[in-house]
Amino acid sequence: MTADSRMNCSFIKSNFFPFVGRIDDQYIIPFFRDKLHSMPCQNQGFILDGYPKTMEQAKELFAVDDEDEQEENSKMPVFDKNIMPEVIISLNCTDEFLKDRVMNLPESVVAGTHNTEDGLQRRLQEFRVLNEEDTTVLNYFDELEFHPENIDVSKETDPKNQNIVEQIVKIMGEPRNYGPTADEVEEMDRIKAEKRLKKEQEEKDEIERKEAEEKAETIKRQTEWTNRLEEVKRQEQEVLENQSIPLRNYLMKHVMPTLTQGLIDCCKVRPDDAIDYLAEYLFRNNPQID
């Protein structure tokens, strides 16, 4: 407990009777702030049940102590991030539902409390006055982008409110224990960084492996294609050669002997018109003409 909180506590104890059982916000809010900043609340978390009840209480409870920070961030309301709840849940129902619930409470529970019909009516009127449509405590959280979760409790039929509890558990998430120390955070960050680097290296190796496989497969396909193309060319050449044998034999038998001799004779004589001379030679020496 801080020195200010101890002073408030001493003041309230010495002046309790003037409060008639009700303590003003100027004394209550410092207690809340002091408790919310305590190590148990900071490490294990906390639940604020039914408080703050108004926008003004919320503004004062979650206000920052540094006025300079408020001026620098004037575009958006500034709040104490260390004690701002992560989740805000609003349990909604009608006035009739509340009245019916109060009327069905056992006398032993109601005795000595404000949970009477008159007490409930008074508190409802006070709540309506302090929380108009645009000035509710929920509007305060909405402005800070902490949007409340709304649950309609009037539809609950289980006496133990099991369905509502399940909804809240789902919204809150899994239970969490003490937060890690600075050394543990550093170690977790180191392990996380190592895993990230390892994963990146594995992904890089995998990409290189796939690229190598794709390159090898491409070379293999190109080699196969080249071999097939050469085989096709060889077969085509073989077909052409086979088809040309009868023609070559024909020319060698009936044309080339006379043509060769005519060319030799033309080279010896060297006439002015070699083509005409060769034609005359072939005509004169045609073995088919007697």
Number of C-alpha atoms within 10 A of each C-alpha: 10 12 8 13 19 12 12 17 15 12 12 16 10 10 11 13 10 10 10 8 7 10 12 9 13 11 16 15 19 17 19 18 17 14 18 21 14 14 10 12 15 15 14 12 16 13 11 10 8 8 13 19 15 19 19 14 16 20 18 16 23 20 19 16 10 10 10 9 12 16 11 10 10 9 8 11 13 19 19 14 11 12 21 16 15 11 13 18 15 13 11 13 13 10 12 10 14 16 16 11 11 18 14 10 12 9 11 7 10 14 10 9 8 14 19 17 13 11 12 16 16 12 13 14 11 11 14 11 10 16 17 11 9 10 13 18 20 22 18 19 18 12 11 12 10 16 16 15 14 11 15 12 16 13 12 12 11 9 6 9 11 12 14 18 11 11 12 15 12 10 13 13 8 7 7 9 8 11 12 11 9 9 9 11 12 12 12 13 12 12 12 12 12 12 12 12 12 12 12 12 12 12 12 12 12 12 12 12 12 12 12 12 12 12 12 12 12 12 12 12 12 12 12 12 12 12 12 12 12 12 12 12 12 12 12 12 12 12 11 11 12 11 11 12 11 11 11 13 12 12 13 13 11 13 15 14 11 17 19 11 15 19 16 13 14 17 11 9 10 11 12 8 9 14 12 11 18 19 13 13 18 17 12 11 15 14 11 7 7 6
